[in-house]
Each structure stands twice: as structure tokens, then as C-alpha cells.
Amino acid sequence: MQVMEAVGAREDLVARLCASGAVAVIRMASAEDAFRAIRALHQGGVSSIEVTLTTPDALRLIERTCRELGDAVLVGSGSVLDAESARRSVEAGARYVVSPVFKEEVVAEAHRLGVAAIPGAFTPTEILRAHEAGADLVKLFPADTLGPAFLKGVLGPMPFLRIIPTGGVTPYNVGDWLHAGAVAVGLGSALADPRLAAAGDFGALTDRARTVSRGVAMARASLAGAPR
């Protein structure tokens, strides 16, 4: 029963993440800038946040975000390369664990702790291996070297895959990826620009988040109205 409940909780979390349509990948030189950026992005409608462990004091940043923003944002950790980092992330409050690569130990540890695992993969074989190992979603990375046509091609024979392209996704091509079959997209510096944060221009980050939110909404509306 406990295992089934844990799986159900992960599915609920994944459903919420997919419904959001976009995940902001936070990679900044200052934890304070990163937190202010998270608030600015949330104000613009992007509330799924991936705090990369390459950000200074990333675990404290996850704790602070969870404490101060609560359930208004869905916080995960990124750049997770081993089971220990996954464990520490979850202890800090991360509800999903994202990796740039596929490592079975990270997927297994995330599931043991009751959170979602989103490993990275690049080829069709890697994507399928991650899925078969239990990945809740698979991160197509780096996506910009492949493009939406690649994603559409992979999903043709394997429509059961749930893929989040990350790397090269911008506020202006979100719709292209969603139309190609992505369940959501991950956006790094094209959305959470560390230069804007360092300059204190958090209003610009909010504007970018609004552009992303509109792009998601328009793509979803278009897909809903498309003939089947």
C-alpha cells in the first residue's frame, strides 16, 4: 500500500509539473539573486523551479524557497549526478530530481525517497533506457542541437514517452516544442538570465515569464482545437 501511495504521489506531482508547461532552470552566481529571480518568475506565471546544485548554497536556496513561497512553487533540484546529492536535495525540500545524464542510482534514490526522477538523455536509445528504468519524465538535453523535429520523430514510434526538452528553449519557441509533443519545457538563461538578476532587473525576468506563460497557453489551446 505504501509503495502504491508513493507512486500515486509522484504521479500527482508529475501531473502538476506537466500542467505548468514550463520549468525555470536556475543557475546563478548568487543565491540571493537566484531567490529574487524565483519570486520574479513566479509573479510572471512560471512556478515550476529547478534549482541547479551548481548555484552557490543551492540546498539552502531550496529550503528558503520552500519555506517562504510554500506550495505556490514546485521546487526541484538540478545537475544531480549521484544518489547522495539526490538525498540531500530531497532533505532540503526538493520534490523532483533532475540530471543532465541518465544514472540508474539517481532514479532509484529519488523513488526511494518518494520524489520524481527526471534524468537527462540525448539519443532515442538513452531516452528509452531511462524510461524503462522508471524515469517519471525524461529530459532531452541538450535539446537545441536536435530541435523539435527530432522530438517529433522520436515520439512517432514511441508515443508513450514523456519528454521535457531543455537547453536552447527560449520564451519564443516554447510553442514549437509543445507542438512537437513535449509534455513541458525547461528554460535556462533564456528565461532566468543571471545577467539580468545581477543587474537587479527582476522586472525583465517577470516579463519573460509572462511571455513563456502566454506561449504555453497558446500552444495548449491550439493543440486542444486541432483535429484528431
Secondary structure by P-SEA (a helix, b strand, c coil): caaaaaaaaaaaaaaaaaaacbbbbbbcccaaaaaaaaaaaaaacccbbbbbccccaaaaaaaaaaaaccccccccccccccaaaaaaaaaacccbbbbccccaaaaaaaaaacbbbbbbbccaaaaaaaaaaccccccccccccccaaaaaaaacccccbbbbbcccccccaaaaaaaacccbbbbccccccaaaaaacaaaaaaaaaaaaaaaaaaaaaaaaaccc
